[in-house]
């Protein structure tokens, strides 16, 4: 089975053994790992689409681990915000009940 390829758009001119000479805006279909290298290390390309970026980053264990951690942090923050709101709602309801019982 063939590995999925990622399309990158070159930001510079130059040459590579795999492709020969290239110019700005040339497009290449490369492995996700090579796309990461061209974009992050060389700063010589950008991803053609958001999907290409996601595919490339999913192949990098460090990027995947950070994305997983970010998702877990977001879920924890949302759960804490909901718990805080529930506690505030409960306290407000109790205060209202106490105030109406004192009348």
Steps between C-alpha positions, in 0.01 A plus 500: 500500500633841403547758770293818469678797348482863607502787255729793576548829320855627482572847639851528360706405197767235516567139419457162663636163399146357485349775281783693339459877471182660629353848520269688731142363482608162357295218653632161607337191644733368769493270801354650819842484665671683211221759500567567870869544417435742214249705698641497854873448464579664165220759502499444123140389449145528628223243502260520205198440723412468868439129436857463372629670815294273724619190317865606530472594866324173581813319384718683755482339845596824677235704318240228556586483872465879530165495317379221728614695808334819371174309449522352851575844649203651316268222622622546858450878481149455362415249776634740766304791354182291503561388859566861606182616327298219659637596844417866441148411385448281806626773735271757334201267529576433868539873571171571324325224695645628828398857421143398415474287818606801712211714373 
